[in-house]
């Protein structure tokens, strides 16, 4: 892969756009994302702790902002090294930083309410309805059902930024192709991924999940061709090697959720002070600091900041050590796992898995959230059933279903077949905030 292509500033859906001399197109990408409604809704979406009243616990929007800050720092350090070693032109480190920052603020934009449990709840609801094979659910070919059954926030995010938001069906936000490349962690559709991986181990980190719906694959292909991403074409299925900046975006996310989740767990009382302090002290390379004047929260905050800095240095070292493999598309790990801080990250993952993600309050709310999502989707499905019976003519909806469309502000534009109907249902459900989902569920069930 070549940096000249990888930093492509051409807009998706707007080839004739000319950059302004005093404002980088990549900065514009960032601004378009942060001023969008889907980004604002992240302020009321679960990060780890669902529906928490504590002001200092992270939600998706704050998490995304922090990831973008860490990503920018990572990209600047790596960009400076690339300039010093003459791998990119002078000044291009700013472009790297701006691209990564934009991709980072968008990285969770497709996540449904209630976090990853919300993704699972949507997928399970689709699976159950496909098993019943009634109405609109029976109209979709079986080979195209997997992307709904394994609903993926990454693919929904790509759909939002390239189709749904701003210039609908005409490039979406019309972001630069470089930012789209840096955003796409899993450059493969669900059907191709299933053909390649099946039930076995993914041969490449970029096909561990799927990241593009069938409905947007041509948009991704256009971006990938301009960026020069290597495409793998064989009988099993088609997929692409990751854009090198994906690894930086992913590392920024890994750093933040590993370290900051521990701080949140201390704040909510799910982990004791001593446990979090000792692990963050190790992560920060055992700093010798006078903390006698700090309270416990201030002590944890200091160690969190020091830990993030060490983690950034670890990921920069991993990028440098694996640079050739990253540029040929053969590197198949994360920077957090490939750097000197990897053993500490493993401890953080284990602690979160065993004690934070299984906490009683979180588990109870995830069970409740699953029911909420099921009630919402079951309550809205009749609108699309009715629309299918009316041969996709919105004017022929029943009076009650027209009421539902108005009450929920359902967007039925472009819905002309079963696949588009199910995407519209997923667009609506995944776009809800946690609290709005609860309110809609109550309205639809009459509870």
N, C-alpha and C positions, 0 to 999 in steps of 0.2 A: 504494500500500500504506500501511496505517496502523499505527503502532507499537502502539497499543492492542490490535490483533489479533495483530500479529507477536510480541508477548511473551506469547502465550497460555500460561497455566500449567496448563491442563487436561491430565490424564494420558490417554494412549492406553490404552484398555481399562479405565479406572477413572474414569468421569465423576463419581462421587460422592465422590472423594477431597477432603478439606478440608485445606488447607495448615496447617502448624504455625506458631505465631506467632514462634518463635525459630529456625526453620530453613527457609530458602528451598527451595522445591520444586526449583529449578535446582541448588542445592547437593546435594540428594538425588540428582538425576540423575547428577551427577559421582561421587558416592559409590557408587551402584549399578554404574556402569561399572567403576570402579577395583577394586571387590571381586569382580568377575565372573571366572570361569574363562577366557573368551576374552581378556580383557585381560591376565591373568597369563601366558598363553601367548605373548604378544608378546615376553616376555623372551628367548625362544629362537627368534625369527624374524628373518630377514635384513632389515636396513635397506638398506645398499648392499654391505657386505662379508660374504659368506656364511661361516658356520661359523668365524668368526674367534676365535682363542684370546686375542687381546690384550684386556686388561681395559678399555681406554679407547676402544675402537671401539664405535660406537653400534649397538644393536639396536632393534627396533621399539618396545619398551616405553619405553626411555629417550627415544627420538625423540618418542613421543607425549606424554610428560611435558613435554619441552622445548617442544613445539608449544603445549601448553596454557598454559604460562607466558607465552610470547610472545603468544598469542591473548588472554589475560586483560589483558596490558598494552595491547595494541592497542585492545581493546574499552573499557577504562576511559578511555583518552584520547579515543576517539571518543564514548563516552557522556557524558563531561564536556562536550564541545563541544555535543552535542545538548541537554543540560540548559541550558547557558549561552544557547543560541539558542532555547530554549523549544520545541524539537521533541519532547521527551519530558518527563515530569513529574520533579520533583526526586526523587532517590533511585533512579531507574530505571537509572542508569549501573551500579549494582551488579548489577541483573538482567542487563543486557547482558553484563557481564564473566562472570557465573556461567554463562549460557547458552553463551557462546563457549568457556569453559573445558571445560564438559561435552562439547560437540560435538568439541572438539579431542582430548580423550583417547580418544574413540571413533573418530576419523577413519580409523584403519588397522585396526580390529578385525576386519574381514572379509578381510584380506589372507592369501593362502595361504603355505606355506613357500617359501623361496627368492625372495622379493620379486616384482617384476613379471615376472621370467622364469617364476616359478611360475604366474602367471595365464596366460601364453602357453602353458605346457606343458599345463595343464588344458584350455584351449580347443582346442589342437591334438589332444589325445587324443580329446576329444568329436567333433571334426570327422572324424577318421579312423574312429571307430566308427560315426558316422552314415552315412559313405560305404559302409561294409560293410552297413549296414541289416539287421542280424541281431538276433533276440531282442528284448529290451526296447528296444533302440535303434531298432528299426523301428516301435515302437508310438506313438512321439511324433510328432505332426503336424509336417510340415516347417516350417511357419510359426512354430512354437514352439521350434525348435532353436537359433536364433541366440543366445539368451541363455546357452546352454551353450558354443557354439562361440566366442563372444567373452566368455568368463567374466570377470566384473568384480568386484573386491574391494569396490568401493563398494556395489554391490547386495547382496553377501553380508553386508556390515556392517549394512545396513538390515534384512536378514532376521534377523540375530542379535539386534539390539536390539528388534525389534518382534514377533518370533515365537518364536525358539528358546530364548532365555535367560530364566530365572526362571519367569514365567507362560507356559508353552509354549502357543502357539496362542490365548492370551488377552491379547494385548498385549505379550508378551515382558517386557522390563524395565519396561514401563509408564512410559516417560519422558514428560516434558512435550512437548506438541506444538511448543513454541518450540524446544526442543533438537533435535527431529527435523527441523524445518525448517532449522535452522542446519547440521545434519549433511549434508543431501542436496544434494550438489554438482550432480548430474545428475538432475533430476526428470522422468524419461521412461523408458519401458520400451524394451527392445531392438527390439521389433517396430515401435513407433511411431517410434523414432529412425531405423530403416532406411527407413521410408516417407518420412520428412521429408528425410533427408540422402542416403540411398543411398550412392553412392561419391563424392559431391561434398563441398563445404565446409559445415560446420555453420553455419546462419544465426544461431545464438545460442550463447554459451559453455556454457549449461546443457544443450545437446544434443550437445556434443562427444563424449560417451560416454553410456552408459545407466547409471542408478543405482538402478533399482528392478526387481526381478523381477516377472513377471506375477502370481506367487502372492501378492505383497505390495502390489499396486497399490491395492487398496481401502483398505488401511491408510494408505497415503500420501494418498489422496484425502481421507480423513477429516481427517487433520492439515492438509492444504492448505486445505480448506474453512474450518476454524476459524481458520487464520492469515490468510486472505484473499489467498492467493497467486493472481495472475492466471493463468487457464488459457487456453491456446490450443487451440481445437477447430476442425479443418478436415478436409478429405477425406484429407490426407496422414497425419494422426495427431494424437494429443493429447499435450500437454506443458505444463509450468508454468514460469513465471518464477521465478528463484531468490529465496529469502529473502535480504534484505540482509545478514544476518549470515554467510551462506555465504562472502561475499567476504572477511570478516575471518578466518574459519577457514582458508580457502584461502591467504590471505596469510601467516598464521603458519606454515603448512606450507612454503610456498615459501621463506620467510626461513630456516627451520631447515635444510631440506635443501640449499639453495644454499650457505649459509655453513658449516654444520657438516660437510657432506660434504668440503669442502676441508680442514678441520682433521683429519678422519679420514684423508684421503689423505696428508697429511703424516705422521701418526702411523704409518701402515702402510708408508711409504716409497715410495708410488706417485707422489707429487709432491715435488719438492725444496723445501727451506725457502724459498729466495729467491722461487720462483714463488708460493707461497701467501702469504708475507709481503707481497709487492708488491701482490697483488690485494686482500688484506684491508686493507692500508694505504689503498688507493684507496677501498675500500668505506667505511672509517671516516672519510672526508674528510681524509685525510692528517694525522692528529693529531701534534702535537709533544710526544712523551712521552719521558722519560728511561728507556731500556730497558737501560742498561748492566749492571744487576745481574741481568737475566733470562736464563735459558737459552732455547734455541730453542722448546721446548714452551710455556714460560711466555709468551714473546713472542707466539706464535700465539694462545694462549688470550686474552691481553689484546686483541689485534686482533679476534678473533672476538666478544668481548663488546661492544666499541665499534662494530663493524659491525652487530650486531643492533640496537643502539639507533638508529643512523642509518637502518637499514632500516624500523624501526617508524615513525619520523618521516616517512619517505617514503610509507609506505602510509596513514598518517593524512592526509597532504596529498592523496593521490589520492582517498581516500574523500570528503573535503570538496569537492574540485573536481568530483567526479562524483556528488554526492549526489542531485540531482534525477533523473538517469538511473537510478541505483541504485534509487530508490524507485518509479519507474514501470516498472521491469523491463526497461529498454532498454540498460543498461550491459552491454557484452559483451566485457569484457577482465578481466585480473587486476589487482589493486592494485599488485603489484610491477612490472607492465609499464606502468602508468599514472602512476607516481610519478617524482620526479626521479632516483631511483637506478636506473632502468630500464637505462641503458647498462652499468652495472657488473654487474647481474644477467645481462645477455646474455653478458658475458664469462665469468661463472661457469658458466653453462649450457654454453657452448662448450667450456670447459676440462674440465668433468666428462664431457661427451659424448665428447670426442676422446681423453682420457687416463685418466680414472678408470673409466668404464663399460666400457672395452675392455681393461683391465689383464688380463694373462695369467692370474693366479690366479683372478680373478673369472670370467673366461670359462670356464676349465676347470671350476670348481665349478658354474656355471650349466648347462653341458653335462651334468655328472653329476647335478645336481638334476632336470633334465628327465627323465632316465632313471629316477630314483628315483620321481618322480610317476607316470610311465607304468606302472612296475611295480606301484605301490600300486593304482592305479585298475584295471588289468587283473586284479590278484589279487583285488580285492574284487567286481568286476562279477559273477562267477558266483553270489554270494549273491543278488543282485537278479534275475538270470536265473531262478534256482531259485524265488525268491519269486513271480515272474510266472507261472511254470508251475503253481505251487500256488494260483493265484487269490488271491494276497496273504495267504494263511493261514500265519503264521509257524510254527505247530505242524507244518506239513507239509514244512518244510525238511529236506534230507538231513542225515545225521549229521555229515558233514564241514563242511557250511555252518553248521550249528549251532555246531560248534567254532570256526569263524571268527568268528561273531557274538560268542561268549563271549571269545575271545582278543583281539579288537579292540574289544570293548565297543561294537559297532555299534548305533546307535539306529534301530530300525525302526518306532518309533511313527508313526502317521499315514501310513505308506506303503501306499497302496491303489491306485495306478496308476503308469504309466510315468514321468510327469512328477515325481511325488513321489519315486519311486525314484531318479531322476537327481539330484534336489535332495539327497536323503539321501547319495548318493555324493559329491556336491560338498561338502556340509556336513562330512562326515568328512575328506575330503582337505584342504580349505582350512583346517580347524581344527587340523591337525597342526603341530607345531613342526618346524624343520629336522631336528634330530637324531632325533626320534621317527619322522619320515618315512623316514629312512635305516634305522632299526631295523626298521620294519614291512616295508619293501621287502626287506630281507635275509631276514626270516622268511617272507614270501610266496614268494620265489624260491628259498629253500633255500640261498642263498649266504652 
